[in-house]
């Protein structure tokens, strides 16, 4: 999960969020249903979901717990319910390390060409 753009807008479409997290929109909708007490996007007049930066931060935590750490959905829900304070830092560090890895792999590919 590598954030491709800074969160500088008030609302993001589901396709923008899916692109940020590098997942399908259907997974975002699934997580919205499974974690309905945490992820509550607004809907515009057309019924399209509009996610706030806070929603995106929560989705990043869900991604970290389920994809990176291998938690089950109920395990991730329990972790979020426990309100552990170190989760934000772990998500940030994981994103940073993935970004560095991507940069180094691109650099290696450029040097090999």
C-alpha positions in Angstrom: 0.0 0.0 0.0 1.7 3.1 -1.2 -0.1 6.4 -1.1 0.3 7.9 -4.5 -0.9 11.4 -3.7 -1.1 13.6 -0.6 -4.5 13.8 1.0 -5.3 17.4 0.1 -9.0 17.3 -0.9 -12.1 17.1 1.3 -13.6 14.1 -0.5 -12.3 11.3 -2.7 -14.2 9.0 -4.9 -14.0 5.2 -4.4 -11.9 4.8 -7.5 -9.3 7.3 -6.1 -9.2 5.5 -2.8 -8.9 2.2 -4.5 -6.0 3.6 -6.6 -4.3 5.0 -3.5 -4.4 1.6 -1.8 -3.8 -0.4 -5.0 -6.9 -2.5 -4.5 -10.2 -3.0 -6.3 -13.2 -0.8 -5.6 -15.1 -3.9 -4.7 -12.7 -4.5 -1.8 -13.3 -0.9 -0.6 -17.1 -1.5 -0.7 -16.6 -4.9 1.1 -14.5 -3.2 3.9 -17.1 -0.5 4.2 -19.8 -3.1 4.9 -17.6 -5.2 7.2 -16.2 -2.2 9.1 -19.4 0.0 9.0 -18.8 1.5 12.4 -15.4 2.8 11.3 -15.8 3.6 7.6 -18.8 5.8 6.8 -18.4 7.6 3.5 -20.8 10.3 2.5 -22.9 9.8 -0.6 -23.5 12.6 -3.1 -26.8 13.2 -4.9 -26.0 10.5 -7.4 -25.4 8.0 -4.6 -21.6 7.8 -5.2 -19.4 7.3 -2.2 -17.2 10.2 -1.2 -14.5 9.3 1.3 -12.9 11.8 3.7 -9.1 11.7 4.6 -10.2 10.2 7.9 -12.0 7.4 6.1 -8.9 6.8 4.0 -6.7 6.6 7.2 -9.1 4.0 8.6 -9.0 2.0 5.3 -5.2 2.2 5.5 -5.3 0.7 8.9 -7.6 -2.1 7.7 -5.3 -2.8 4.8 -2.3 -3.0 7.1 -4.0 -5.3 9.5 -5.6 -7.6 6.9 -3.1 -7.6 4.0 0.3 -6.8 5.7 -0.2 -8.5 9.1 -2.6 -11.3 8.0 -5.4 -10.6 10.5 -8.8 -12.0 9.9 -11.7 -9.6 9.5 -12.8 -10.2 13.1 -9.2 -10.0 14.3 -8.8 -6.6 12.6 -12.1 -5.4 14.0 -11.0 -6.5 17.5 -7.7 -4.7 17.0 -9.4 -1.5 16.0 -11.9 -1.8 18.9 -9.0 -2.1 21.3 -7.9 1.4 20.1 -4.2 0.6 20.2 -2.3 3.8 19.8 0.7 2.4 18.0 -1.3 1.5 14.9 -1.0 4.9 13.2 2.8 4.7 13.5 3.0 1.2 12.2 0.9 2.0 9.2 3.1 5.1 8.5 6.3 3.2 8.9 5.1 0.4 6.6 4.1 2.9 3.9 7.4 4.6 4.2 9.4 1.4 3.9 7.3 0.3 0.8 8.0 3.7 -0.7 11.7 3.4 -0.1 11.7 -0.2 -1.5 9.9 1.0 -4.7 12.4 3.8 -5.1 15.3 1.4 -4.7 13.9 -1.1 -7.1 13.3 1.6 -9.7 16.8 2.9 -9.2 18.3 -0.6 -9.6 16.3 -1.1 -12.8 17.6 2.2 -14.2 21.1 1.2 -13.4 20.7 -2.2 -15.1 19.4 -0.6 -18.3 
